[in-house]
Each structure stands twice: as C-alpha cells, then as structure tokens.
Amino acid sequence: MPGYIIYIDALILRLAANFFFEFILLWATAEATRSRTTRLRLALGALIGTLHHLLFLLSSYSLIPFYGLLRFFPTLLVVSIIMVLATFYPANKGKLLRILAYFYGIGFLSAGAGMAAAYIFGTELNPQSTVGVLVSIAVTLIIAELGWGVVQRRIYQHLYQLPISVAYNDKEVCLTGLIDTGNHLKDPLTLQPVIVVEQNAVLPLFDPQTAALIQEMCSGNLDAITDYANTPIAMRLRMVPFHTIGVQSGVLIGFKPDHILIRQHKEQLPVTNAIIAIYQHQLDPNGEYQALLPPELLEKPAALTSRVKSIQGGETSHAAQSEREA
C-alpha cells in the first residue's frame, strides 16, 4: 500500500477554498434564481459539501474506506441535493428543480474551468487543486455577473436601497426604501418631501378602523373622512397631488408619522419633516423594496429643515406643484 504525506496546513487551505467555492456557488444560485435564504443557511449548505470533500480526500489517502462510494455519481448527486435543500428549503417542487438546474449549470462550468486550471498550473500526477478551486470561484462570479448581473445588483442594492423605519401611535414598521431621483413629490401645504410607501407595508401602523378608512380613501372615496373629522388621524392626513406618464393627475393619500428613521451605512438619519404617501399597489415586483425615498432626505437634517423653512418663508419654488415624473 503506497504511503502518503499529509500536510495539515495544506489540507486546511484546500478545505477552506472548497468551502468558499461551495458558498459562492450557492450564493450565485440564490441570486440568479432570486431565491430567499440567509448567510447561515448558505454556510450550512457549503459545510455539507465541504464535509463530503473531506471524506473523499481521507478515503483517497486510504485513511477511511468507501473511496468508490464517495466518488460514485449518485452519491455526488445526493450530496448536492442535500446542499440545496439545506440552503433553500422550504420551496415548491418546481422552484427546487429550477434552483438545482442553475446550481448544476453554474457549477459544471466553473468546476470545469477550475479543473483545467489545476492541471495547467500543476501536473497530471500532481494537479494544483487549490489554484483550481480559486479559479472556479472566480469563474462562478464572472458567470453570475455576465448572466444575471448579481454583483452589480448587490452593489446597487447596497448604495440605493436603505432600511427605514416609520413610527405612528406607538407602533413601528421597518421597510426597505429605494432612493428614487424621480420622486419630486411635495406636500402642497407644507412643501415637505414625500416618501411613497406600499399600502400593505404601512397599514400595520393603524388600528382596524383607521386602516379601513385609509383603504377606502385610497380607493377614491375621499368623502369617507367626513365621519372621522374630529379624530386624531384627521389632523394627520394629507392629499398629495401627482403627475406621471399615462395619468394626467391623481391624488395619493398621505399622513404625518410620529418619526422616520433612515439607516445609511452605519449612520442613522432621523427625519422629522416628511410625509408618508400611501400607494395601493406593489412598487417592486420582486419585493426588494417597499418605499420610494426622495434623495433630499439623505441630506443632513439641519440643512433640510433650513431649506423647508426658507421655502415656507416665501421663496419662489416650483415644488409647490407636487409631481412625480417617471
């Protein structure tokens, strides 16, 4: 029986590279299929694949049995299915099959490139496996970016999608807001900037009676407010006119919240001079954001407050004609 010298540091480096490759492959699959998961579940799926790889290496050194079984194609297939289930379950059968198809497609292309690199930088008897895994990782990222723009989309989400929280009457909802340079809406009474928020995302702030009133007004029955003229919500409600392509004019029902907090990077920006306008439909078909933020809200609060006060003091401004242009 041939003897082998196993360098622990080299083995650990090889396993770490394999884990990173499995993690990136699962991440790219999630991004390409727009499947929800978490970093912890991505790590779990990658750990399962790396554990199989460790057992395969140990069996190839004759330290454990089952070398033939571990390299058997059905075994590889079962391991990959377990990885996908650990990362993406629960999902319906059709969704899981689609995820597997992307997983195998991206994996075969990147693994093939990695194998070629391992033999190019090594020899037939001693391929450079670590180099091969690193090349596989690079190819996975390239395929994902060229095919689905996942890296660009992640950068876009990091720069232009921000977590925000809206509070009203001791209740709070947390949303994701998209910085929308086309959002020029202003409250016609105060000229304060307007954040457009999906109706379903903001209704949990209100009691059932108030939520029903807002839904009715958003549906076009503005007279419904007459029965609530003396209630606290009546003093908070706003009507925000807008213009957009395909609609000459319209009105969004808005309200003044207790406070708004925007989180930009590690900084928290409190917003006290903004109106929430309620949009009946979904803003993003993929559900990645639920609000449209005017860029001016990301200015320093003091500067923004000063601007609003100067406008209210008599400065000429076209913002009085509230609009949102597509």
Beta strands, then each sheet from edge to edge (+ up, - down):
strand 1: 161-168
strand 2: 171-179
strand 3: 183-184
strand 4: 194-198
strand 5: 237-244
strand 6: 247-255
strand 7: 259-264
strand 8: 267-271
strand 9: 275-279
strand 10: 291-293
strand 11: 323-324
sheet 1: 5+ 6- 9+ 4+ 10- 2- 1+ 7- 8+
sheet 2: 3+ 11-
end
